[in-house]
């Protein structure tokens, strides 16, 4: 049996998550172009999501 594939997704507030590649994306989330195993996707999110604050909060504080 093949290992499940996941996508790294991001919302308009630049918050990241992973999503099963065989399911339709939920409203408000976009595919970032990175796909892999669950572990690969979580590692990618750890690498790229360096500021956990939503974009609107970062902008308000800058």
C-alpha positions as CSV (number, residue, x, y, z in Angstrom):
1,X,0.0,0.0,0.0
2,X,1.3,3.4,-1.0
3,X,2.1,6.0,1.7
4,X,-0.5,8.8,1.8
5,X,0.6,12.0,0.1
6,X,0.0,15.4,1.6
7,X,0.2,19.0,0.5
8,X,1.5,22.0,2.3
9,X,-1.3,24.7,2.3
10,X,-1.4,28.3,3.4
11,X,-4.3,30.6,4.1
12,X,-4.7,34.4,3.5
13,X,-3.2,35.1,6.9
14,X,-0.1,33.1,5.9
15,X,-0.7,30.3,8.3
16,X,0.4,26.9,7.2
17,X,-1.1,23.4,7.5
18,X,-0.9,20.1,5.7
19,X,-3.8,18.6,3.8
20,X,-4.4,15.1,2.3
21,X,-3.5,15.3,-1.4
22,X,-6.6,13.3,-2.4
23,X,-9.1,15.7,-0.9
24,X,-10.4,19.0,-2.2
25,X,-8.8,22.0,-0.4
26,X,-11.0,23.7,2.1
27,X,-12.2,27.3,1.4
28,X,-9.6,29.9,2.1
29,X,-6.5,27.7,1.7
30,X,-4.1,27.5,-1.3
31,X,-1.6,24.8,-2.3
32,X,2.0,26.1,-1.8
33,X,3.4,23.7,-4.3
34,X,5.1,21.4,-1.8
35,X,3.9,17.8,-1.5
36,X,5.3,14.7,0.2
37,X,4.8,12.4,3.1
38,X,3.3,13.7,6.3
39,X,6.7,13.9,7.9
40,X,8.2,15.7,4.8
41,X,5.4,18.2,4.8
42,X,5.6,18.9,8.5
43,X,9.4,19.4,8.2
44,X,8.8,21.9,5.4
45,X,6.2,23.8,7.4
46,X,8.7,24.0,10.3
47,X,11.3,25.4,7.9
48,X,9.1,28.0,6.2
49,X,6.7,29.1,8.9
50,X,9.2,31.1,11.1
51,X,6.7,33.7,12.5
52,X,3.5,32.1,13.8
53,X,1.6,35.4,14.1
54,X,-1.1,35.9,11.5
55,X,-0.2,38.3,8.7
56,X,-2.7,40.9,9.9
57,X,-1.1,40.9,13.4
58,X,2.4,41.3,11.9
59,X,1.3,44.1,9.7
60,X,-0.5,45.9,12.6
61,X,2.6,45.7,14.8
62,X,5.1,46.9,12.1
